[in-house]
């Protein structure tokens, strides 16, 4: 067990249950396939080099375990636990620290700009600060790193709103925690996000001309 752990939050790419803000533009099947590609890209880009960190993939919903093992053979999978995102993140951090980690970083699978270097930068930041955060363009964050469990950072946050990062900054300050901010990236959650990130996303879809055509049509119409 490494003293550094990366948690990746992942959802089962079931049509209608992922990329919900893109459903009206893309439809359930295309949105699910887009999510699958983005998730695979983050997983591929965050494979650690020897000795850098341990990676733990926390998935939701728990009943999708068998399907996810078939999709991601060889990936260490753990079921998320908690009623909302804040509770699930609190639980995941606590479980990683209980495994012996002294620095833990969590990322989602929505920002195609996340790389192994991003994760390493977060661990370096945690050498100087209590909290490392990767700001997202939408007012949330794509990464959060901690040196100890801090459940107060997740309690009462208005998730999926533009106030997430500001609320998190305020809670960290109230708890007397120091914070380092990393490079700002964009999550791909809306059609505007997809349009802004399309050059990078299109590259990821290079082997899926059907998916490229479907997304380009949605971007043209939208």
C-alpha positions as CSV (number, residue, x, y, z in Angstrom):
1,X,0.0,0.0,0.0
2,X,1.4,3.4,-1.1
3,X,1.2,6.4,1.3
4,X,-0.3,8.2,-1.7
5,X,-3.7,7.2,-3.1
6,X,-5.7,8.4,-6.1
7,X,-9.4,7.8,-5.9
8,X,-11.3,7.9,-9.2
9,X,-15.1,8.3,-9.0
10,X,-16.8,6.4,-11.7
11,X,-20.4,5.7,-12.7
12,X,-21.8,2.8,-14.7
13,X,-22.4,4.2,-18.2
14,X,-26.0,3.2,-18.3
15,X,-28.1,5.2,-20.9
16,X,-30.2,7.9,-19.2
17,X,-28.2,7.8,-16.0
18,X,-24.9,9.6,-17.0
19,X,-24.3,12.9,-18.7
20,X,-27.8,13.9,-17.8
21,X,-27.4,17.5,-18.9
22,X,-26.6,16.3,-22.4
23,X,-29.5,13.9,-22.7
24,X,-31.8,16.3,-24.5
25,X,-29.1,17.1,-27.1
26,X,-27.4,13.6,-27.5
27,X,-30.0,11.1,-26.4
28,X,-29.3,8.4,-23.7
29,X,-27.3,6.0,-25.8
30,X,-24.9,8.6,-27.3
31,X,-24.5,10.4,-23.9
32,X,-23.6,7.0,-22.2
33,X,-21.1,6.2,-24.9
34,X,-19.5,9.6,-24.6
35,X,-19.3,9.2,-20.8
36,X,-17.7,5.7,-21.3
37,X,-15.0,7.2,-23.6
38,X,-14.3,10.1,-21.3
39,X,-14.0,7.7,-18.3
40,X,-11.7,5.4,-20.2
41,X,-9.5,8.4,-21.1
42,X,-9.1,9.5,-17.5
43,X,-8.4,6.0,-16.4
44,X,-5.7,5.6,-19.1
45,X,-4.2,9.0,-18.4
46,X,-3.9,8.4,-14.6
47,X,-2.1,5.1,-14.6
48,X,0.7,5.7,-12.1
49,X,4.4,5.0,-12.7
50,X,6.0,2.5,-10.3
51,X,5.9,3.8,-6.7
52,X,4.0,7.0,-7.5
53,X,0.6,6.2,-5.9
54,X,-2.0,3.6,-5.6
55,X,-5.2,4.1,-7.7
56,X,-8.6,3.1,-6.3
57,X,-11.7,3.3,-8.5
58,X,-14.9,3.9,-6.5
59,X,-18.0,3.1,-8.6
60,X,-21.7,3.8,-8.4
61,X,-24.3,2.3,-8.3
62,X,-23.1,-0.7,-6.2
63,X,-25.3,-3.2,-8.1
64,X,-23.3,-2.5,-11.3
65,X,-20.2,-4.3,-9.9
66,X,-20.4,-7.2,-12.3
67,X,-20.9,-5.0,-15.4
68,X,-18.1,-2.8,-14.4
69,X,-15.7,-5.7,-13.8
70,X,-16.5,-6.9,-17.3
71,X,-15.9,-3.4,-18.7
72,X,-12.7,-2.7,-16.7
73,X,-10.9,-6.1,-16.1
74,X,-7.9,-5.8,-13.8
75,X,-9.0,-2.4,-12.3
76,X,-9.3,-2.2,-8.6
77,X,-13.0,-1.4,-8.0
78,X,-14.7,-0.5,-4.7
79,X,-18.4,0.5,-4.4
80,X,-19.2,4.0,-3.3
81,X,-21.3,4.4,-0.1
82,X,-23.4,7.3,0.9
83,X,-26.7,9.1,0.3
84,X,-25.3,12.0,-1.7
85,X,-22.0,13.0,-3.4
86,X,-20.7,14.7,-0.2
87,X,-21.3,11.5,1.8
88,X,-19.8,9.3,-0.8
89,X,-16.7,11.5,-1.1
90,X,-16.3,11.6,2.7
91,X,-16.5,7.8,2.9
92,X,-14.1,7.3,0.0
93,X,-11.5,9.6,1.6
94,X,-11.9,7.9,5.0
95,X,-11.5,4.4,3.5
96,X,-8.3,5.5,1.6
97,X,-6.8,7.0,4.8
98,X,-7.6,3.8,6.7
99,X,-5.6,1.8,4.2
100,X,-2.5,3.7,5.2
101,X,-2.4,6.6,2.8
102,X,-1.2,10.0,4.2
103,X,-2.1,12.0,1.1
104,X,-5.3,11.2,-0.9
105,X,-6.5,12.8,-4.1
106,X,-9.9,12.3,-5.7
107,X,-10.9,13.0,-9.3
108,X,-14.0,12.5,-11.4
109,X,-14.2,11.3,-15.0
110,X,-15.7,14.4,-16.6
111,X,-12.6,16.5,-17.3
112,X,-10.6,15.2,-20.3
113,X,-7.6,17.3,-19.3
114,X,-6.8,15.2,-16.2
115,X,-3.5,13.4,-16.5
116,X,-1.1,11.5,-14.3
117,X,0.9,14.8,-14.1
118,X,-2.1,16.6,-12.7
119,X,-2.3,14.0,-10.0
120,X,1.4,14.2,-9.2
121,X,1.1,18.0,-9.0
122,X,-1.7,17.6,-6.4
123,X,0.4,15.3,-4.3
124,X,3.3,17.8,-4.4
125,X,0.9,20.6,-3.4
126,X,-0.2,18.5,-0.4
127,X,3.4,18.7,0.8
128,X,2.8,22.3,1.5
129,X,-0.9,22.7,2.1
130,X,-3.8,20.8,3.8
131,X,-6.0,20.9,0.7
132,X,-5.2,20.8,-3.0
133,X,-8.0,21.7,-5.4
134,X,-8.4,21.7,-9.1
135,X,-10.9,24.4,-10.1
136,X,-13.4,23.6,-12.9
137,X,-14.6,26.3,-15.3
138,X,-18.2,25.8,-14.1
139,X,-17.5,26.8,-10.5
140,X,-17.0,23.3,-9.1
141,X,-13.8,21.3,-8.9
142,X,-12.4,18.3,-10.9
143,X,-9.9,17.3,-8.2
144,X,-9.6,17.5,-4.4
145,X,-6.7,16.4,-2.3
146,X,-6.4,16.0,1.5
147,X,-3.7,15.1,4.1
148,X,-6.4,13.9,6.5
149,X,-10.1,13.2,6.6
150,X,-12.0,16.5,6.4
151,X,-15.8,15.7,6.4
152,X,-16.6,19.4,7.0
153,X,-15.5,20.1,3.4
154,X,-18.4,18.1,2.1
155,X,-21.2,18.9,4.5
156,X,-24.0,21.1,3.2
157,X,-22.4,21.8,-0.2
158,X,-24.8,22.7,-3.0
159,X,-23.5,20.1,-5.4
160,X,-23.8,20.6,-9.2
161,X,-24.0,24.4,-8.8
162,X,-21.5,27.2,-9.6
163,X,-21.0,27.8,-5.9
164,X,-19.3,24.5,-5.1
165,X,-15.7,25.7,-5.2
166,X,-16.5,29.0,-3.3
167,X,-18.3,27.0,-0.6
168,X,-15.4,24.6,-0.3
169,X,-12.9,27.4,0.0
170,X,-15.1,29.0,2.7
171,X,-15.3,25.7,4.7
172,X,-11.5,25.2,4.4
173,X,-10.9,28.7,5.6
174,X,-13.3,28.3,8.5
175,X,-11.5,25.1,9.6
176,X,-8.1,26.9,9.4
177,X,-6.9,24.8,6.5
178,X,-4.4,26.0,3.9
179,X,-5.3,25.4,0.3
180,X,-3.3,25.2,-3.0
181,X,-5.1,25.6,-6.3
182,X,-4.0,23.8,-9.4
183,X,-4.6,24.4,-13.1
184,X,-8.2,25.3,-14.1
185,X,-9.8,22.7,-16.3
186,X,-13.3,22.2,-17.9
187,X,-15.7,19.4,-17.1
188,X,-17.7,18.2,-20.0
189,X,-21.3,18.4,-18.6
190,X,-23.2,20.6,-21.0
191,X,-23.4,21.2,-24.7
192,X,-21.4,24.4,-24.3
193,X,-18.7,22.4,-22.4
194,X,-18.6,19.8,-25.2
195,X,-18.3,22.5,-27.8
196,X,-15.4,24.1,-26.0
197,X,-13.6,20.8,-25.5
198,X,-14.5,19.3,-28.8
199,X,-11.0,19.3,-30.4
200,X,-9.7,17.2,-27.4
201,X,-12.8,15.1,-27.1
202,X,-12.9,14.4,-30.9
203,X,-9.4,13.0,-30.6
204,X,-10.6,10.6,-27.9
205,X,-13.4,9.5,-30.2
206,X,-11.1,8.9,-33.2
207,X,-12.0,5.2,-33.4
208,X,-15.7,5.8,-33.2
209,X,-16.8,7.6,-36.4
210,X,-20.5,6.9,-35.5
211,X,-20.1,8.7,-32.2
212,X,-18.2,11.6,-33.8
213,X,-21.0,12.1,-36.3
214,X,-23.7,12.0,-33.6
215,X,-22.0,14.5,-31.5
216,X,-21.1,16.8,-34.4
217,X,-24.8,16.8,-35.4
218,X,-25.8,17.7,-31.9
219,X,-23.3,20.6,-31.8
220,X,-24.5,21.8,-35.2
221,X,-28.1,21.8,-34.2
222,X,-27.5,23.1,-30.7
